[in-house]
Amino acid sequence: MFRLPRTAFRTLAIAEVISWTLLIGGMIVRAVFDAPLAVTIGGGIHGFVFLSYGAVAVLVAWNNRWGVVPTVCAVGAAIVPYATVPTEIVLRRRGLLEGEWRVEAGEDPRDRRPFDRLLRWFVRRPWVLAGLLAAGIIAAYVVLLLIGPPGR
């Protein structure tokens, strides 16, 4: 499904926009109909997609060798409602989403770094990577659920 980094990033950017819509819609339903369950559902979905988007943004940034500024902007875009799609457009126009997953070492000396070797190992085993990301996201999600919603 995510044969290219840009596909993974774009898919999660769109999912994040949809999750914002669910959260905001749930807040409206709660205010109009006094139905707090709407925010619980919309907020839960948004929280999971938020964490997933952040993980994929960091993974794509690592694979495509972004600097600190584009990486922080990409991850930070999830905090602002509906900002992930415009961020994806800017990153795509600047060529930061181009290229494939780095499965083999190239001429770049950075390819010899341990973290880059680790990335290549995981990218060559997408099911292991997906499982590890899912486990990490679920663990973070559970911890955040135990802490409670923002403002509480």
N, C-alpha and C positions, 0 to 999 in steps of 0.2 A: 504494500500500500504506500509506504513512504520510501520509494526508491531513490528519491532525491531529497537533500536537506530542505530545499525551498518548498517542496510538497508538504513535508512535515510541519514546517513553520507556518505556511499559509493555512493548512487545515486547522491547526490549533489557534491561530489568530482569529479565524472565522468562528470557531467553537467558543472562544472567549467572548466575542461580540454577542453571540446567541445567549450565552450564560448570563451576561449583563442584562439582556432583555428579560430573561426569566426572573432574575433577582428584582429588577425595577418593577416588572409587572406584578410580582408577588408583593412588593411593598405597596403598590397601588391597591391591590385586592385587599390587603390587610387593613389599609386606611379606610377604604370605602365600605367593605363588607365585614369588618372586624373578624378577619379570618387569618390568624397568625400562622396557620399551617402553610399558607401560600409562600410566606417568606422562608419557612423552614425548608420547603422543597426547593424553591428557587435558589436560596442561599447555599444549600448543600451541593446542588449541581454546580453553581458558580464557584464555590470553594474548590471542588475537585478539579474543574477545568482550569481554574486560576493556577493551581499547583502544577498541573500537567503542562500548561503553556510555558510556565517559568522553566520547567525542566527541559522542555524541547528547545526553548530559546537558548539556554546555556549549552545544550548539546550541539546545536547548529553553530553557535558562536565558536565553540571549541573546534569543531570540525572545519569551519571556514576561516579560522584564525582571525576573528574580529579582534579589534582593540577593546579597551575597557569602555570607552564612551558608547560605541554602538551596542555593546552587550548590556550595559546598564540601561540605556534607552529602551532596548527591546524588552527587557524584563520589567522595567518600570512602566512600560505602556499598559501592562495589565491592571495597574492601579487606577488608571483614568478610564472611565467608561467609554467604550467604543474606540479606544486609541490603538488597539492592536492591528487593525486592518490598515489604517493610514501608515503605521510604522512599517508594516510588511511592504507596502507600496514604495515607501522611501528606501528601504533596504534593498528591494529588488531593483529599483532604478539606479542605485549606486553600485550595483553589481555584487553586493555582499551575500546574496542568496544563490549566486551562481556556483556551479560545480557539482561534483558528485560526492558521495561519502568516501572518505579516504580509507580505503581498505588495504592499500599497499604503500610502502615507504617510497618517497620520491627523492629528488635531488636536494630538496630543502634540508639544511642541517637540523632544523627543528624536528624533523621526522625521527631523529634518533633519541629524542627525549623520552623518558619513561612514560609520561602522561600521554604522549602521542602514540606510543606503542600500545598502551592500554586502550586508547580510543579505537585504534585499528582492530585490536583483538575483539572488542565488543561489537564494532560495526560489522565485522565478518560473521558474527553470531547474533543476528538481530533478535532472535527469540530470547536469548540470555539477556541482552540489553533491555528489551521490552519488559521482561520479568523483573529485572532489577529496578528499572524505573518505576514500574507499577508498585512494587513492594515499597520503595522509598516514598512514593507519592501517597500510597495508602497509609503508611506509618505516620507521615506528617499530617495527613488529614485526620487520623484518629486522635493524634495528640492535640490538634487544634479543636476538635470536637470536645475533648475532655476539658480543655481550657475554657471553652464557651464562646459564644458569638461576640463580635466587637461591641464595645459599649456596655458590656455587662460587668 
